[in-house]
């Protein structure tokens, strides 16, 4: 299967599930975002998310479920390498690029546009 199509398919299904969940339950979008991070982390910890990443590539790693997956895998790798201290540092170290980018680009957008809040 074409990797672009697989990424589009997986990412589209994940985003469509989130949208349907928000439309049906009327849950606040912030709660849905947290729920999807937790679901990604649980699926990763149980071994279900890695095959999805291998099939869908960026379609599985870019959505919020992918963030949960990265946090769990980083923690597991750090615990293997460092032992118990890896529990505290592994997830954040693995996701630091995404977290840092979100902070930097959010700050730039706040400078460029006039945020209200």
N, C-alpha and C positions, 0 to 999 in steps of 0.2 A: 504494500500500500504506500502511496505517496506520503512522505513525512509531513508535508504542508497540510494535506487533507486530514491526516491523523491528528495533528495539533489543532486544526480548526474544529474537528469533530469533538475531541475531548474537552477543549476549552469552551466550546459552545454549549455542550451538554451541562458542564458544571455551572456556567453562568445562567443557563436557562433554568436549572434546578433552583438556584438562588432566587431568581426572579419569580418563579412560580410559588416558591415558599413565601416570599414577601407578599405576593398578591393574595394568596389563599388565607394566610394567617394574620395579615395586617400587623406583623411584628416589625418593630423599628429596624431600619437597615443596619444600624450599628450592631444590634444584637445578632442579626443574620451574619454579619462579617465575623464576629467573634465565634459564632457557631461553626462557620465553615473552617476557620483556623483549627478549632478543636477537632472537628471531624477529620481534617487532613492529618492532624497529629495522631489521632486514634487509628486511622487507616494505615498510617505509616508504621506505628508501633506494632500493629497486628500483621504487618507484612503485605497488606492489600494495595498499598499505594505505589510501591516500587514498580510492579508490572504496568501500572497505568502510566507512570513516568517513562518507562521504556517504550511504550507504544505511542503515547501522545506527545512526548517531548515537552516543548514550551507550553503546549495546551494544558499540561498537567502541572507544570512548575510555576507558571506565572499567576494563576488565580490564588486566592487566599488559602485554599486547601494546600497548595504547594508550599506556602510559608510554614504551615504547621508541619508538613513533611520535612522541610529543611531543618527546622528546629529539633525535631526528634532525631533525625539522622545525625546531626551535628552533636547532639548530646550523647548518642550511642557511640559515635566514633571517639569522642573525647573521653568517655568513661573507659573505653577499651585501651586508650593510650595513656591516660593519666590516673585512672582509678576514680575514687569518689569525688575529688575536686572537679572532674570533668562535668559532673551534674550541673554545677553552677555556671561554668563558662562555655560549655560546648555549643549549646543552642544559639547563644548570642554571637559567638565567634563565627558560626556557620552562616548566620543571617545578617552579619554586620554590613555587608555590601548593600543589601536591600534596605536595611534600616537607615544607614547613612545617606543613601540616595534619596529616600523619602524625606528625610529632614532637610537636606540641602536644597532639593528642588521645591519643597514646600516653602522654604524661606525665600527662595528666589521669586516664586510666584506671588508671595505676600508683598514683596518689594515692587514687583511689576504692576500688580493689580491692586485695587483698593479693597481689602477685605473688610467685611462688616461682621461684627460678632459681639 
